[in-house]
Amino acid sequence: MPRQAVRRLRNTLGRRGAFLLILGVGKTCWGVGFLVVPQPRPPGLGLLTDHAPMHCWAWLWITAGLITTASAFLQVGRDLYGFVVALIPPIVWATAYLVAVIDGTFPRGGFVAIWYLTSHVGVIMWAATVPEYSVPHVPRPARKWKSP
């Protein structure tokens, strides 16, 4: 029975949906972590914490994670919103870290920003372009022309 359920879930999700599900659960857990173990002013995120407390930014991750998770169950073509929403928190975090480098409050922030931009934003953008099913191209036989 559990094996059938896993097979049915895999068939429902497909490749893109599985990626969105993993991504969504991860983003949700990341946000919950900021609520469970509060960090009032994490280094490098001053741009964010100057505008709202950290628990508000945690909800950005949680909300994006839940939307991304829900998008995993949508049909291909309708799952685009999940990929777009998944981009928002890492772009916000990367921006905050870059500002921290520029204003000198967190010199290491440039490396963290690049990490967010490559391992999060870049991977999400790549995954959004992957087709659900790719079929190898089958070459057609050469067409023979008849002489008049």
N, C-alpha and C positions, 0 to 999 in steps of 0.2 A: 504493500500500500504506500509506504513513504517513497519508494522508488518511482511509482507512478505519479505521485504528487510532484516530485522534483522534475520529472520529465515534462509534465503538463506545464509547470511554471517556466521551465526553460523554453518550451515551445511558445508560450504566451509572450514571454519577454523578448526573445530573439537576442541577437548580439548587442544591438543598440540599447535595448531595454535593460539587459543585464548590466551594461556599463552604467546606465543612469541609476539603476538600483544601488549598485555598489557606491557610486559617487554620492547619491542622496543620503544613504545611511551614514557614510563617513562625514559629510557636512553637518548632518544633524547631531551626530555624536560630538563633533568638534565644538559646536555651539553649546551643547548641554554641558560639556566640560568646563566652559567658562562660567556657567551658572552654579555648578556643583562645587567647584573649587575657584572661588572668585579671585581675580587678580585686578585690583583697582586701577593700576597704571602699568601695564606691561611695557617693557622697554621698546621704543620704536613706534608705539601706537599713540603718541601724544596728539597727533592730528585728530584721531578718533575720540579719545577720551576728553579732549578739550570741548567737544561738541555734545557728547552724551556719555553716560556711564557705561562701563564695559558690559554690563548685563543687557543693555539695549543692543549692543553690537553682537552679543551672543545670539540674540533673537534674529539677527540678519542671517547668520549661518543656519539656524534651526529652520527658519521659514524657507530659505533657499533649498535646504536639504529635503524638506517635506514636499515642496513643489517638484523638485528633481525626482524624488522617489515616486510620486504620483505619476509623473510623466513617463516613467518606465513602462507603465501599463497601457500607454496610448499607442495607437497605430503609428507605423513609420510615416513621417510627414507631419504628423500632429505632435511628435515628440520634440520638435524644435524648441518650444518654450522651456523645456527642461534643460536643454543645453545652454540656452541664453541665460536663464536664471542661475545656473550653476557657475557662470562666469562672474557674476556680480561680487560675491564676497572675496574671492582671491584678487580681483582687480582693486577693490577697495583697500584690502590689506597691503597689496603691493604699492599702491599710491601712498599710503601712510608711511610705509618704510622708506620710500624714495624721498618723501618730504623730510623725514627724520635725518637722512643722509645730508640733504641740502642744508638744513638748518643746524647741522652739527650735533644733534642730540643723540644720534645712534649711528655711528659710522659703519657698523656692520650691517646696517639695514639694506644697503645696496645688494648684498649677497642674498639676503632673505627675500628681497623684492624679485630678484632674478629667479630664485627658486619658485616663488609663487607664479611668476609669469611663464616659466617653462613647464614645471611639473604639474601645474594646475591649468592655467589658461591655455597653454599650448596643447596639452593633451586633450582638453575638452574640445578645443577647436578642431583638432585632428579627428577625434571620435565623431564629431558632428558630421563630418564629410564621408565617413565610412558607410557604404551601402549595407543594408540589412543582409542581403544575399548577393554574393558576387559569383557570377558564372564565368568560367574561363572562356575566352574567345575561341570559337571553333572556326578555323580557316575554311572558307568555301573552296571547292575545287575550281581550278582555272576554267574559265568559260571558253569553249571552243567556237571559233567563228567559222561559219560556212562560207565558202567562196561563191560568188554569184554565178 
